[in-house]
Amino acid sequence: MADDYTLKEFIDGVTRALASGQSDIDRIRAVEPMLRMLLKNRFALEEKFRVPLSNSYAQYLVHKPVDDSFSIVSFVWLPGQKTPIHDHTVWGLIGVYEGEEEEERFKRLDDKSRPDYAELRSLGCHVSRPGDVSYVCPPNNDIHLVRNASSAPSLSIHIYGCNIGDRERHLFDRETCTVAPFRSGYTPLQS
């Protein structure tokens, strides 16, 4: 049954799905149904991956194989917490596990010739609820901001096609049209 689908089954399924050479969109299509099944299991994530932080959202590494071919990350959000506008430079899926998350997507308007400059246009916002899945995929579906605009905590499970915490990515400031490189790292697990 789908509500018994475990994290281990998900990891094994993703490992098998990514073993064959595929395009990024094919990877997303292969992993999405498995993520949807995982989101139905209310006991899939250990408590240590559900701990909120008062000063920022939490980004816990749940699993990463030795070869860094993918990473599974839990994001825990208190009301009002949000990311800056950022990209990923790799494919990924975002599944809401508990609560609600609002995602605002952006399109880059400049020609990308200046590494420290970007003009962005908002493509609008979408609210996701438990069981909803969205994706990121460069070059055209990769820049967004995520926030918990609700009055309750939220938790989402993300999977990326690399070790996302160690990936050099970009932060965008719409007001100044600037771009800055960053690596997100991971939130240390509480003991």
C-alpha positions as CSV (number, residue, x, y, z in Angstrom):
1,M,0.0,0.0,0.0
2,A,1.1,3.5,-0.7
3,D,0.8,4.7,2.9
4,D,3.3,2.0,3.9
5,Y,5.9,3.1,1.3
6,T,9.1,3.6,3.3
7,L,12.0,6.0,3.0
8,K,14.2,2.9,2.3
9,E,11.9,1.8,-0.5
10,F,12.0,5.4,-1.9
11,I,15.8,5.5,-1.8
12,D,16.1,2.1,-3.5
13,G,13.6,3.1,-6.1
14,V,15.4,6.4,-6.9
15,T,18.7,4.5,-7.1
16,R,17.3,2.1,-9.6
17,A,15.5,4.9,-11.6
18,L,18.6,7.0,-11.9
19,A,20.9,4.1,-12.9
20,S,19.8,4.3,-16.6
21,G,20.9,7.2,-18.7
22,Q,18.0,9.6,-19.0
23,S,17.3,13.3,-19.5
24,D,16.5,15.5,-16.6
25,I,12.8,15.5,-17.4
26,D,12.8,11.7,-17.7
27,R,14.4,11.6,-14.2
28,I,11.7,13.9,-12.8
29,R,9.0,11.8,-14.4
30,A,10.5,8.5,-13.0
31,V,10.9,9.9,-9.4
32,E,7.7,11.9,-9.1
33,P,5.3,8.9,-8.5
34,M,7.7,7.5,-5.9
35,L,7.8,10.8,-4.1
36,R,4.0,11.0,-4.2
37,M,3.8,7.6,-2.5
38,L,6.4,8.6,0.2
39,L,4.4,11.7,1.0
40,K,1.4,9.5,1.9
41,N,3.3,7.7,4.7
42,R,2.9,9.8,7.8
43,F,5.8,7.9,9.5
44,A,8.3,8.1,6.6
45,L,10.5,10.8,8.3
46,E,12.2,10.3,11.7
47,E,11.6,13.0,14.2
48,K,15.1,14.4,13.9
49,F,14.2,15.6,10.3
50,R,11.1,17.5,11.6
51,V,12.6,19.9,14.1
52,P,11.9,23.6,13.3
53,L,14.4,26.4,14.0
54,S,13.2,29.7,15.4
55,N,15.6,31.9,13.3
56,S,15.4,30.3,9.9
57,Y,13.9,27.4,8.0
58,A,15.7,24.1,8.6
59,Q,17.3,22.1,5.7
60,Y,18.2,18.6,6.9
61,L,20.1,16.0,4.8
62,V,18.0,12.8,5.0
63,H,20.1,10.7,2.6
64,K,22.8,11.0,0.0
65,P,24.6,8.1,-1.6
66,V,28.4,8.0,-1.6
67,D,28.6,9.1,-5.3
68,D,26.5,12.2,-4.6
69,S,24.2,11.3,-7.5
70,F,21.2,12.6,-5.5
71,S,20.2,14.0,-2.2
72,I,17.0,13.8,-0.1
73,V,16.4,16.8,2.1
74,S,13.6,17.7,4.5
75,F,12.7,21.4,4.9
76,V,10.9,22.5,8.0
77,W,9.3,25.9,8.1
78,L,7.7,28.0,10.8
79,P,5.0,30.5,9.7
80,G,6.7,33.5,7.9
81,Q,10.0,31.8,7.1
82,K,11.1,31.9,3.5
83,T,14.1,31.4,1.2
84,P,15.8,34.1,-0.7
85,I,15.2,34.0,-4.5
86,H,17.6,31.2,-5.7
87,D,18.4,28.7,-8.4
88,H,19.4,25.0,-8.2
89,T,21.5,24.3,-11.4
90,V,20.2,20.7,-11.2
91,W,16.8,19.0,-11.5
92,G,14.8,18.5,-8.4
93,L,11.4,17.6,-6.9
94,I,9.6,19.3,-4.0
95,G,6.8,17.4,-2.2
96,V,4.8,19.0,0.6
97,Y,4.5,16.5,3.5
98,E,2.7,18.7,6.1
99,G,1.2,22.1,6.1
100,E,1.3,24.6,3.1
101,E,4.1,26.2,1.2
102,E,3.9,29.1,-1.3
103,E,6.2,29.1,-4.2
104,E,6.9,32.1,-6.4
105,R,8.6,31.3,-9.7
106,F,10.8,33.7,-11.7
107,K,12.0,34.0,-15.3
108,R,15.4,35.5,-16.1
109,L,15.1,38.3,-18.7
110,D,18.7,39.3,-19.2
111,D,21.1,37.4,-21.6
112,K,23.2,36.0,-18.7
113,S,26.3,37.5,-20.1
114,R,27.2,39.2,-16.8
115,P,27.8,36.8,-13.9
116,D,26.8,39.3,-11.2
117,Y,23.7,40.7,-12.9
118,A,20.2,39.4,-13.5
119,E,16.8,40.8,-14.4
120,L,13.9,38.7,-13.1
121,R,10.2,38.8,-13.7
122,S,7.8,37.0,-11.3
123,L,5.7,34.3,-13.0
124,G,3.3,34.2,-10.1
125,C,2.7,32.2,-6.9
126,H,1.3,28.8,-6.2
127,V,0.3,27.3,-2.9
128,S,1.1,23.6,-2.4
129,R,-0.6,21.4,0.2
130,P,0.2,17.8,1.5
131,G,0.8,15.5,-1.4
132,D,1.4,18.2,-3.9
133,V,4.7,17.9,-5.9
134,S,6.5,20.5,-8.0
135,Y,9.8,20.5,-9.7
136,V,12.8,22.5,-10.7
137,C,14.8,22.0,-13.9
138,P,17.4,24.3,-15.5
139,P,17.6,26.3,-17.6
140,N,14.0,27.6,-17.7
141,N,12.3,26.2,-14.6
142,D,14.9,26.7,-12.0
143,I,14.5,30.1,-10.1
144,H,12.1,30.4,-7.2
145,L,11.4,31.6,-3.7
146,V,9.6,29.4,-1.2
147,R,7.8,30.6,1.9
148,N,5.4,29.4,4.6
149,A,2.7,32.0,4.3
150,S,0.3,30.0,6.5
151,S,-0.2,30.2,10.3
152,A,1.0,26.6,10.9
153,P,4.4,24.9,10.5
154,S,5.1,23.1,7.3
155,L,7.4,20.3,6.1
156,S,8.5,19.3,2.6
157,I,10.7,16.6,1.2
158,H,13.0,17.6,-1.6
159,I,15.1,15.4,-3.9
160,Y,17.8,16.8,-6.1
161,G,20.1,15.2,-8.8
162,C,23.3,16.0,-6.8
163,N,24.5,16.8,-3.3
164,I,22.5,20.0,-3.2
165,G,24.1,21.2,0.0
166,D,27.5,21.3,-1.6
167,R,26.4,22.6,-5.0
168,E,27.4,26.1,-6.0
169,R,24.2,28.0,-6.9
170,H,23.0,31.6,-7.1
171,L,21.1,34.0,-4.9
172,F,19.2,36.8,-6.8
173,D,18.2,40.3,-5.6
174,R,15.4,41.7,-7.7
175,E,15.8,45.2,-6.3
176,T,19.5,45.6,-7.2
177,C,19.5,43.1,-10.1
178,T,22.5,41.3,-8.5
179,V,23.5,37.7,-8.4
180,A,25.8,36.1,-5.9
181,P,27.1,32.5,-5.7
182,F,26.3,30.5,-2.6
183,R,26.3,26.9,-1.2
184,S,23.4,26.1,1.1
185,G,25.0,23.4,3.2
186,Y,22.7,21.6,5.6
187,T,21.2,22.2,9.1
188,P,23.1,20.2,11.7
189,L,20.8,17.6,13.3
190,Q,19.8,18.3,16.9
191,S,21.1,15.9,19.5
